Amino acid sequence: MTFDLLSRIESPRDLRGLSDEQLRQLAAEIREALCSVCADRTAHFASNLGVVELCLTLHQVFDFSKDRLIWDTGHQIYPHKLITGRLAEFSSIRRKGGLMGYPNPEESEYDLFMTGHAGASVSTVLGLKVADDLLHADGRRAVAVVGDGALPSGIIFEAFNNAAGLKKDLLVILNDNKMGICPRVGGLAETLDKARVAPFYNGLKRDVAWLLNKLPVVGETMEHALAQFKDAVKGFLHGGMLFEEMGFRYIGPVDGHDISALRRYLEMVKDVRGPVLLHVFTEKGHGFEPACLDPVKFHSPSPFTRTEDNEIVPAKASSSRAYTNAMSDAIYSAMKRDTRVCVLTAAMCAGNALNKIRTEIPDRFFDTGICEGHAVAFAAGMAKSGMRPVVDIYSTFLQRGFDQIFQEVTLQNLPVVLCLDRSGLVGPDGPTHHGAFDNTYLRCFPNLVLMAPGDETDVAPMLDFAVSHNGPTSIRYPKTNVARIERPAASVELGKAEIYEWGTDGMFVAFGTLFGDCVRAAEKLRADGLDVGVINARFAKPLDTETILKAVEECSFVITVEEGTLCGGFGSAVLEAVNDAGLHTDHIKRLGIPDRFIEHGERAELLADIGLDVDGLVAAAQAMSSIEARV
C-alpha cells in the first residue's frame, strides 16, 4: 500500500482541509504503516491500531502546537508521531539512534513528556494548565488521553480530586477499550462495562437533580415515590455518575472510530468551562482482525509478516526460554508444593508469564490492575496473616511501590517476596522501562534480602529460599533468554556467594546474569596469560564479605559487575564493606550502568556501549592489570 495521503502530512495543520472520506483513507494508511514496523521488530501494536481515529480528530479540533496534549502510557504514540512530521524517520522507531517508542520531547514540540508509565497524565496536564493560566498564556487548552487500564491508578483519582477543586478547564479523554495489556480487572472495570450499555449522557446529572429537588413532596407515599424516581434516574445515567460525583462533567459514551461523531463531540467539549471527561469507546487492534481477536498477543507481538489472505506468518520462530519463564515456572512449582504461596501482579499477567498460574490456581493468583503500591501493601497484609506472597512486577514499575516496601513490608519485617522482572537494560523500550535503579532503591532498606541469579541454575533455588525465609526478599532478573553455566550445583544460603573459579591475578565479582559474560571474559583473559577468577555474588544484601574481602586481599585487582546503576548499587556495597574492614579500595573497579539515562536499542548494543559485554569486561581487566603492573 502506498502512503498517498500520509506522505503529504507534514504537520497536523495538513489535516484541517481533509474530508471524512480522506481521513478514513489516512487512517488506513497509518494502520498499514504500523503493520510495516512489526515486520522486523517487536513494537506496541494493538494499542496504536485502536487510537488512530482519536488521534486524527484530536489534531483536527485542537492546535497542539500551542494547546497541551499528554498521552498517558505513551506506547500508543505511533499515529501521533506519523502526523507530526516523523514519517520519514518512522522506520527507525525502537532502533538505536532512531525514534523512541514513547513520546520524546527531543523529537518534537508535540511531545511534552516522556510518558512510559500509567496514570500521571492528568496530574501533569493539570500542572501545565495551572501554569499557563498563572503565566497568562490565554487560550491554551489542556487535554489528557487516559486508558481504562490506567484508571484504577491512585494518582489518577488524586489528580481528578485536585482538578475538580481547582475548577480548571481541563479535558480528560477516557480511551476505553476494555483492556490494559491484559483484560482490565476490578470494580472500576465493572462500572465501565455498565457504561457501555448506558445511553449517551452529557453531564446533565446536576440539572436533573435540581429539577427533582424542586418537585413538591406530598406525604410519605410521594416522598417514597420521588426517592425511587431519583434512584431510577441515577441508574439510567449510571455510566457517568462516578465522574460527575467527582466534579467532572461527563460526556459519553462516544464511538472512538466514528470520525465525524468524534469531531462533533470534541468541538462540543472544546470550550466547556471546568473539568470534563469524554468517554470514548475504542477497540484494541481495530482495523486488523488478528489483533482484535487476540489483543493480548498483539499488544507487543514478535515480528510477523502477512499473506495475501491476511494470515499471520511469524518472521522468525524462537524456542528460547526467558528468565521470566524460568521464574514463572519456579513460582508455579512453589505454589503446588505450598498452599501458603500466592502470586500478585499489577496488570502484567502476560508480561510476567503467569497465565498458567491464573488458569490452574486462580484462587491464589491476584491481578491488582496498574496499582503497584497497593499490590505491595496487599501482599503485606497477606504475609501478616500467614501467607507467602510473591509480588511479580517489572523493576521500573515497582518503583511506584517504594513507600509501601518501606512502611508495610520491611518495617514490619514481613515475608513478602519481590520478583523484579525486566531488571537491567530492557532494550527497545528505552529509558522509561530500563530496570536500572532497583539495586539502589532497595539496598537502603533494613531487613530486606537482595538476590540475583547468576544464571538459570540459580532461579528456582533462589525462589524456594525466598518463600521459606522469615523476612522480606527480592530477586532481580533481566529481560533476556536464560543462560546456564555448567558447574556443580550449589545450594542457596543466606548471604553466601558462589566461587566459580579463583584467580591469582584478578577477580570478577558479578551480581546477576552478567556472571556468564564474566566467565567467558575470564576464559579469554586466561588464554592471554592473565589469571582472572569469577565469583557469582548471588547476594547484594547481606553481602558475602568473607569471600569478597579475601578476593580484595589476595588479588591484584577486583572488578564488580552489575546490570544496575553504579550510584549506590552492588559495587557501592562492596566498596563500603572493604572500607569498613579498613582495606584499601584503589584496586577495585566498578562496572555497571553510568549516571545517565540510557537510550533505547537492542540490549546487546546497549551493554556493549557501556562496557558490560565480554569485550568490555576483558578490556577493563586488562586496564586494571596494566595499572597494577605500574604501581
C-alpha positions in Angstrom: 0.0 0.0 0.0 1.3 3.4 -0.9 1.0 6.3 1.5 -0.7 8.8 -0.8 -2.2 10.9 1.9 0.2 10.2 4.8 3.2 11.2 2.8 1.6 14.7 2.4 1.0 15.2 6.1 4.0 17.2 7.4 2.2 18.6 10.4 -1.3 18.4 12.0 -2.2 21.6 10.1 -2.4 19.5 7.0 -5.4 17.6 8.4 -7.6 20.7 8.5 -8.9 20.5 4.9 -9.4 16.8 4.7 -12.9 15.3 4.2 -14.1 12.5 6.4 -13.5 10.1 3.5 -9.9 11.3 3.2 -9.4 10.9 6.9 -10.7 7.3 6.7 -8.2 6.7 3.9 -5.5 8.3 6.0 -6.4 6.1 9.0 -6.0 3.0 6.8 -2.6 4.2 5.6 -1.5 4.8 9.2 -2.5 1.2 10.1 -0.5 0.0 7.2 2.5 1.9 8.4 2.0 0.3 11.8 2.0 -3.2 10.3 5.2 -2.5 8.4 7.0 -1.7 11.6 6.1 -5.1 13.1 7.7 -7.0 10.2 11.2 -7.0 11.7 11.0 -5.9 15.4 8.8 -6.1 18.5 6.6 -3.0 18.8 3.5 -1.8 20.6 0.8 -2.7 18.0 -2.8 -3.3 19.1 -3.0 -0.2 21.3 -1.8 2.0 18.4 -4.3 0.5 16.0 -7.1 1.4 18.4 -6.4 5.2 18.7 -5.9 6.2 15.0 -9.2 8.0 14.6 -9.0 9.5 18.0 -5.5 10.9 17.2 -6.6 12.3 13.9 -9.7 14.1 15.3 -7.8 15.5 18.3 -5.3 17.1 16.0 -8.1 18.4 13.7 -10.0 20.1 16.5 -7.1 21.3 18.7 -3.9 23.1 17.8 -1.3 21.2 19.8 1.5 23.5 18.7 0.1 25.7 21.5 -2.5 23.6 23.2 -1.4 20.9 25.6 -1.7 17.1 24.9 -0.4 14.3 27.1 -0.8 10.6 26.1 -0.9 8.5 29.2 1.2 5.4 29.0 2.7 6.7 25.8 3.1 3.4 23.9 0.1 4.4 21.8 2.0 7.4 20.4 2.8 6.0 16.9 -0.1 7.6 15.0 0.7 10.9 16.7 4.3 10.6 15.6 3.2 9.9 12.0 1.1 13.1 11.7 3.6 15.4 13.5 6.3 15.2 10.8 8.1 12.0 11.6 7.0 9.7 8.8 10.5 9.8 7.1 12.0 8.5 10.4 9.3 6.1 11.3 11.1 3.0 10.0 13.8 3.7 12.7 11.3 3.5 15.6 12.6 1.5 18.6 16.0 1.1 17.0 19.2 2.5 18.5 19.6 6.1 17.4 16.0 6.2 15.9 12.6 7.3 17.1 11.6 6.3 20.6 8.6 4.1 21.0 7.2 6.6 23.5 6.8 10.4 23.5 10.1 12.2 23.4 10.4 16.0 23.8 13.7 15.9 22.0 12.0 14.6 18.8 9.1 17.1 18.6 7.4 20.1 20.1 4.2 18.0 20.1 5.7 15.6 22.7 5.6 17.3 26.1 6.6 14.4 28.5 8.4 11.1 28.1 5.4 9.0 29.4 6.1 5.3 29.8 4.1 4.5 33.0 0.4 4.8 33.5 -1.6 7.3 35.4 0.4 10.5 35.7 -1.1 12.3 32.6 -4.0 14.1 34.4 -1.6 15.4 37.1 1.0 16.7 34.5 -1.6 18.2 32.2 -3.3 19.9 35.2 0.1 21.3 36.1 0.6 22.6 32.6 -2.9 24.2 32.6 -2.4 25.9 36.0 1.0 27.2 35.0 -0.4 28.5 31.7 -3.1 30.4 33.5 -0.7 31.9 36.0 1.6 33.0 33.2 -1.3 34.4 31.3 -0.9 32.0 28.3 -4.5 32.7 27.4 -6.4 30.3 25.2 -4.3 27.3 25.7 -6.4 24.2 26.1 -5.3 21.1 28.0 -6.1 17.5 27.1 -5.1 14.2 28.6 -5.8 10.8 27.0 -6.1 8.1 29.6 -6.7 4.4 29.1 -9.2 2.5 31.1 -6.3 0.2 32.3 -4.7 3.2 33.9 -7.9 4.4 35.5 -7.5 2.4 38.8 -4.1 4.1 39.5 -4.4 6.0 42.7 -2.6 9.0 41.2 -5.5 9.4 38.7 -8.0 10.0 41.4 -5.7 12.3 43.3 -5.5 14.4 40.1 -9.3 14.2 39.5 -9.9 15.5 43.0 -7.4 18.3 42.6 -8.7 19.3 39.2 -12.3 19.4 40.3 -11.4 21.5 43.3 -9.4 24.0 41.2 -12.3 24.0 38.6 -9.8 24.3 35.8 -10.8 24.0 32.2 -9.4 20.5 31.5 -10.4 17.8 29.1 -9.7 14.2 30.1 -10.5 11.6 27.3 -11.1 8.2 28.7 -10.0 5.8 26.0 -12.0 2.7 27.0 -11.0 -0.5 25.1 -11.7 -2.9 27.9 -8.0 -3.7 28.0 -4.8 -2.8 29.6 -2.1 -5.1 28.3 -4.4 -7.8 29.6 -8.2 -7.5 30.2 -8.9 -5.0 32.9 -9.9 -6.1 36.4 -11.7 -4.8 39.5 -14.7 -2.8 40.4 -14.0 0.1 38.1 -13.9 -2.3 35.2 -17.4 -3.4 36.1 -18.5 0.3 36.3 -17.1 1.0 32.8 -18.7 -2.2 31.4 -22.1 -0.9 32.6 -21.4 2.4 30.8 -21.1 0.5 27.6 -24.8 -0.3 27.7 -25.9 3.1 29.1 -27.4 5.8 26.9 -25.4 8.8 25.9 -25.1 11.2 28.8 -23.7 14.8 28.5 -23.4 15.8 32.1 -27.0 16.6 32.9 -27.0 15.0 36.3 -26.8 18.3 38.1 -29.7 19.7 36.1 -31.8 16.5 36.7 -31.1 16.7 40.5 -32.1 20.4 40.5 -35.4 19.6 38.8 -36.2 16.7 41.1 -35.5 18.8 44.2 -37.9 21.4 43.0 -40.8 18.9 42.8 -43.3 19.2 45.6 -43.5 16.4 48.1 -46.9 15.4 49.5 -46.9 12.8 52.2 -44.7 9.8 52.7 -46.0 7.9 49.7 -45.0 10.8 47.3 -41.7 11.1 49.2 -41.0 7.3 48.7 -42.0 7.6 45.0 -39.7 10.5 44.5 -36.8 8.7 46.1 -37.4 5.8 43.8 -37.6 8.1 40.8 -34.3 9.7 41.8 -32.7 6.2 42.1 -34.1 5.3 38.7 -32.7 8.4 37.0 -29.4 7.8 38.7 -29.4 4.2 37.5 -30.4 5.3 34.0 -27.4 7.7 33.9 -25.1 5.2 35.6 -22.2 5.5 33.1 -21.2 9.0 34.2 -22.2 9.1 37.8 -18.8 8.2 39.2 -17.1 11.1 37.3 -20.0 13.5 38.0 -19.7 12.9 41.7 -16.0 13.6 41.5 -16.7 17.1 40.0 -16.2 16.3 36.3 -18.8 16.9 33.6 -19.2 13.5 32.0 -20.0 13.2 28.3 -20.3 9.9 26.5 -20.0 7.2 25.6 -18.9 8.0 22.1 -17.7 5.7 19.3 -14.0 6.2 19.1 -13.8 5.0 15.5 -16.5 7.3 14.1 -14.5 10.3 12.8 -17.5 12.6 12.3 -19.0 11.8 15.7 -15.7 12.2 17.5 -15.1 15.5 15.8 -18.6 16.7 16.7 -18.2 15.9 20.4 -14.6 17.2 20.6 -15.9 20.5 19.2 -18.7 20.4 21.8 -16.4 20.0 24.8 -13.6 22.2 23.5 -14.9 25.4 25.2 -16.8 23.9 28.1 -15.8 25.5 31.3 -14.4 23.4 34.1 -13.1 19.8 34.1 -14.7 17.5 31.5 -14.4 13.7 30.9 -15.2 12.5 27.4 -15.7 8.7 27.5 -14.6 7.2 24.2 -15.0 3.5 23.3 -12.3 2.1 21.1 -11.4 -1.4 20.0 -7.8 -2.5 20.7 -6.4 -3.8 17.4 -9.1 -2.0 15.4 -8.7 -2.5 11.6 -6.5 -5.6 11.9 -8.6 -8.7 12.6 -5.9 -10.9 14.2 -5.2 -8.1 16.7 -8.9 -7.7 17.5 -9.3 -11.4 18.1 -6.2 -11.6 20.4 -5.3 -8.1 21.7 -3.1 -9.6 24.4 -0.8 -11.4 22.0 -0.7 -8.4 19.6 -0.1 -5.8 22.3 3.6 -6.1 21.6 4.0 -9.1 19.2 7.0 -10.8 17.9 7.9 -9.8 14.3 5.5 -11.1 11.7 4.5 -10.7 8.0 1.1 -11.2 6.4 0.0 -13.3 3.4 -2.4 -12.0 0.8 -5.2 -13.6 2.8 -4.1 -11.5 5.8 -2.8 -14.6 7.7 0.0 -14.0 10.2 3.3 -15.6 9.5 5.9 -15.2 12.3 9.1 -13.6 10.9 11.2 -15.9 13.0 10.5 -18.8 15.2 12.1 -18.9 18.6 12.0 -21.6 21.2 14.3 -19.8 23.5 13.3 -19.6 27.2 13.5 -16.3 29.0 14.3 -15.6 32.7 10.6 -14.5 33.0 9.5 -18.1 32.1 12.1 -19.6 34.5 10.8 -17.6 37.4 7.2 -18.2 36.5 7.8 -22.0 36.5 9.6 -21.7 39.9 6.6 -19.8 41.3 4.2 -22.3 39.9 6.2 -25.2 41.5 6.4 -23.4 44.8 2.6 -22.8 44.8 2.0 -26.5 44.0 4.1 -27.6 47.0 3.0 -25.0 49.5 -0.6 -23.7 49.7 0.6 -20.6 51.5 2.4 -19.3 48.4 0.4 -17.0 46.2 1.3 -14.5 43.5 0.3 -10.9 42.8 0.9 -8.9 39.6 -0.1 -5.4 38.6 -1.9 -5.9 35.2 1.1 -7.8 33.8 -0.1 -11.4 33.8 1.0 -12.0 30.2 4.3 -10.0 30.6 5.2 -12.0 33.7 4.2 -15.3 32.0 1.7 -16.1 34.8 -1.1 -17.4 32.5 -0.7 -21.0 33.6 -0.9 -20.0 37.3 -4.0 -17.8 36.7 -5.7 -20.8 34.9 -4.7 -23.6 37.2 -4.5 -21.9 40.6 -6.9 -19.0 40.3 -7.7 -18.7 44.0 -4.1 -17.8 44.7 -3.5 -15.5 41.7 -4.2 -11.8 42.2 -4.1 -9.1 39.5 -4.4 -5.7 41.2 -4.5 -3.7 38.0 -2.0 -0.9 37.5 -1.7 -0.3 41.2 1.8 -1.3 42.3 1.8 0.4 45.7 -1.5 -1.3 46.5 -0.1 -4.7 45.3 2.8 -4.4 47.8 0.6 -3.3 50.7 -1.9 -6.0 49.8 0.9 -8.6 49.9 2.0 -7.3 53.3 -1.5 -7.9 54.7 -1.4 -11.5 53.3 2.0 -12.1 54.8 0.9 -10.8 58.2 -1.9 -13.4 58.1 0.5 -16.3 57.3 0.6 -16.5 53.5 3.8 -16.3 51.5 3.0 -13.8 48.8 5.2 -13.3 45.7 4.8 -9.8 44.2 5.9 -10.2 40.5 6.3 -6.7 39.0 8.7 -5.1 36.5 11.6 -3.4 38.2 10.8 0.0 36.8 7.1 -0.3 37.8 7.9 -1.5 41.3 9.4 2.0 42.0 5.8 3.1 42.4 5.6 0.9 45.5 8.7 2.3 47.2 6.9 3.7 50.2 4.8 0.5 50.7 8.1 -1.5 50.6 9.3 0.7 53.4 6.2 1.1 55.6 4.2 -2.1 55.1 6.9 -4.7 54.3 10.4 -4.0 55.5 9.5 -2.0 58.6 7.2 -4.9 59.6 9.8 -7.5 58.6 7.2 -9.5 56.7 7.9 -12.5 54.4 7.0 -10.8 51.1 8.9 -11.9 48.0 9.6 -9.2 45.4 10.3 -10.6 42.0 11.8 -7.8 39.8 11.3 -8.8 36.2 13.0 -6.7 33.5 15.8 -5.6 35.8 18.7 -4.0 33.9 18.5 -2.8 30.3 15.3 -3.8 28.6 16.3 -2.8 25.0 13.9 -1.0 22.6 11.5 0.2 25.4 14.2 2.6 26.5 14.8 4.8 29.5 11.3 4.8 30.8 11.5 1.0 31.2 15.1 0.2 31.9 15.2 -1.5 35.4 18.4 0.4 36.3 17.6 1.5 39.9 16.3 -1.4 42.0 19.7 -2.3 43.5 20.0 1.2 44.8 16.4 1.9 45.9 16.1 -1.4 47.7 19.5 -1.8 49.2 18.8 1.0 51.7 16.0 -0.9 53.5 16.8 -2.8 56.7 15.6 -6.4 56.8 15.4 -6.8 53.0 17.5 -9.5 51.4 18.6 -8.7 47.8 19.4 -11.6 45.4 20.1 -12.0 41.7 20.6 -15.3 39.9 23.9 -15.8 38.0 22.1 -18.0 35.5 19.1 -20.2 35.1 20.6 -22.7 37.6 20.0 -20.2 40.4 16.4 -19.2 39.7 14.4 -21.9 41.3 16.7 -22.4 44.3 16.5 -18.6 45.0 12.7 -18.5 44.8 12.5 -21.5 47.1 14.8 -19.8 49.5 12.8 -16.6 49.3 9.4 -18.2 50.1 10.9 -20.1 53.1 12.8 -17.0 54.5 11.2 -15.4 57.5 11.5 -11.8 56.2 11.3 -9.8 53.0 13.3 -10.8 50.0 13.9 -9.6 46.4 15.1 -11.3 43.3 16.1 -9.3 40.2 16.4 -10.8 36.7 16.7 -9.4 33.2 14.6 -9.4 30.0 16.7 -11.9 28.1 16.9 -15.6 27.3 18.3 -17.8 30.0 21.9 -19.0 30.1 23.4 -21.9 32.0 27.0 -22.1 33.2 27.9 -25.8 33.6 29.2 -26.4 37.2 28.3 -28.5 40.2 25.0 -27.5 41.8 25.4 -25.2 44.9 22.6 -24.6 47.4 21.4 -21.1 48.1 22.4 -20.0 51.6 21.7 -16.6 53.1 24.5 -14.2 52.2 26.7 -16.8 50.6 28.4 -16.2 47.2 29.4 -18.9 44.8 33.1 -19.1 43.9 33.1 -20.3 40.3 36.9 -20.1 39.9 39.6 -18.4 41.9 42.1 -16.2 40.1 45.6 -15.3 41.1 45.8 -12.1 39.2 42.3 -10.7 39.4 38.7 -11.4 40.1 35.3 -10.6 38.6 32.5 -10.3 41.2 29.2 -10.5 39.3 25.8 -9.7 40.8 23.3 -11.0 38.3 23.2 -12.8 35.0 26.3 -11.0 33.6 28.0 -13.7 35.6 28.1 -15.7 32.3 29.8 -12.9 30.4 32.4 -12.7 33.3 33.1 -16.5 32.9 33.6 -16.0 29.1 35.8 -12.9 29.7 37.9 -14.8 32.2 38.4 -17.6 29.7 39.7 -15.1 27.1 42.0 -13.4 29.7 43.5 -16.7 30.7 44.2 -17.5 27.1 46.2 -14.3 27.0 48.1 -15.2 30.2 46.0 -13.3 32.8 44.6 -15.5 35.5 41.2 -13.9 36.4 38.6 -15.7 38.5 34.9 -15.3 38.8 32.6 -15.0 41.9 28.8 -15.3 41.4 27.8 -12.9 44.3 24.1 -14.0 44.4 23.5 -11.6 47.3 23.9 -7.9 47.4 22.5 -7.8 50.9 23.6 -9.4 53.1 27.0 -9.4 51.2 29.3 -12.3 51.5 32.0 -10.1 53.0 34.3 -13.0 53.9 34.6 -14.2 50.3 34.8 -10.7 48.8 37.4 -9.4 51.4 39.5 -12.5 50.6 39.5 -11.6 46.9 40.4 -8.0 47.7 43.3 -9.0 49.9 44.7 -11.7 47.6 44.1 -10.4 44.1 45.8 -7.6 42.3 42.5 -6.2 41.2 38.8 -6.8 41.7 36.1 -5.8 39.3 32.4 -5.7 40.4 29.9 -6.2 37.6 26.2 -5.4 37.8 23.4 -4.5 35.3 22.2 -1.7 37.5 23.2 1.9 38.2 26.6 2.4 39.8 25.2 5.0 42.2 24.5 3.1 45.4 24.4 -0.3 43.7 26.2 -3.6 44.3 29.7 -2.1 43.6 29.0 0.6 46.2 28.1 -2.2 48.7 31.5 -3.8 48.0 33.3 -0.5 48.5 31.5 0.1 51.8 32.4 -3.4 53.1 36.1 -3.0 52.1 36.2 0.4 53.7 34.6 -0.9 56.9 37.3 -3.6 57.0 40.0 -0.9 56.8 41.3 -2.1 53.5 42.4 -0.1 50.5 40.0 0.3 47.6 42.2 1.7 44.9 42.5 -1.7 43.1 38.7 -2.1 42.9 36.8 -1.1 39.8 33.1 -1.0 39.5 31.3 -1.7 36.2 27.6 -1.0 35.8 25.1 1.5 34.3 26.6 5.0 34.5 24.9 8.1 36.0 22.8 8.9 32.9 19.6 7.7 31.3 20.4 5.0 28.7 18.7 5.4 25.3 16.7 2.6 23.6 18.3 0.0 21.4 18.9 -3.8 21.4 20.0 -4.9 24.8 23.3 -6.3 23.5 24.1 -3.0 21.8 23.4 -1.0 24.9 25.5 -3.3 27.1 28.4 -3.0 24.7 28.1 0.8 24.7 28.7 0.9 28.5 31.4 -1.8 28.6 29.2 -4.6 30.0 29.8 -7.1 27.2 32.6 -9.7 27.1 34.9 -7.4 25.2 34.3 -4.6 27.7 35.0 -6.9 30.6 38.2 -8.1 29.0 39.3 -4.5 28.4 38.5 -3.5 31.9 40.6 -6.3 33.4 43.5 -5.6 31.1 43.4 -2.0 32.0 43.4 -2.8 35.7 46.2 -5.3 35.3 48.3 -2.7 33.5 47.7 -0.1 36.3 48.7 -2.6 38.9 51.8 -3.6 37.0 53.0 0.1 37.0 52.4 0.6 40.7 
